[in-house]
């Protein structure tokens, strides 16, 4: 026996990612992990500018708000002023302050999303919460009493429609979909698997019906290829840094050529040196950081000039 694991077969992904490509990463906390690594590797990427989004319908609402065809539903809660369409990180003391915060983040996100060649969308769950006042799906319940919401599973048709809606708003971009390998144990394993099954079926429906969509099997890599609890953190749910790093390297190999992967690796190494907090505030440490910054800038510029 030559292998002690089942190697995940990566489907063809017609996305030639390089350091001139602009990337938008939106979705669950797994999108955050991959997007952050892309940025640290020198790619121009916006990563969940308004916070984490777990379900596909809220992702559509988010893109619609950025495009100006939908407005955020703001209300006052125990946490202060919040938006039912955004993550709790945006909570503010006043409605005006929350509105200004959202508008500022919209401008920043649009500055990149309007130029994005590729969107990486990570779907976390098909379970959604509806606000009873308007029956619309919310992005976050903000610890508002549960009787204000109705919880349900989105249908495969709803998920497909939501993701098609996202792609229609950015017809010139390609979309790489992943399903988060993080299980929602609060739903029980049976409930979590039902949810993931709907997401997977919806994504494959999209991939089979449009040349704009592709699937990267992050879910299968973690759940099947890395089929061992040593690849999970103490909660037995979230992948370890080692597991996420393995998935990220698989992702890069699937969407980049060998040259780009090599440059990304060099830039990551410099980024780690740059972000490493020096034990002292010595002049030599500051000089080393400035040197790392300069090397990163030069490598990115050289790579972009070749494309």
Buried (B, 14 or more C-beta within 10 A) or exposed (E): EEEEEEEBEBEEBEBBBBBBBBBBBBBBBBBBBBBBBBBBBBBBBBBBBBBBBBBBBBBBBBBBBBBEEBEBBBBEBEEBBBBBBBBBEBBBEEEEBBBEBBEEBBEEBBEBBEEBBBBBBBBBBBBBBBBEEEEBBBBBBBEBEEEBBEEEBBEBEBBBBBBBBBBEBBEEBBBBBBBBBBBBEEBEEEBBBBBBEBBBEBBBBBBEEEEBBBBBBBBBBBBBBBEEEEBBEEEEBBBBEEBBEBBBBBBBEBBBEEEBBEBBBBBBBBBEBBEEEEEEEEEEBEEBBEEBBEBBEEBBEEBBEEE
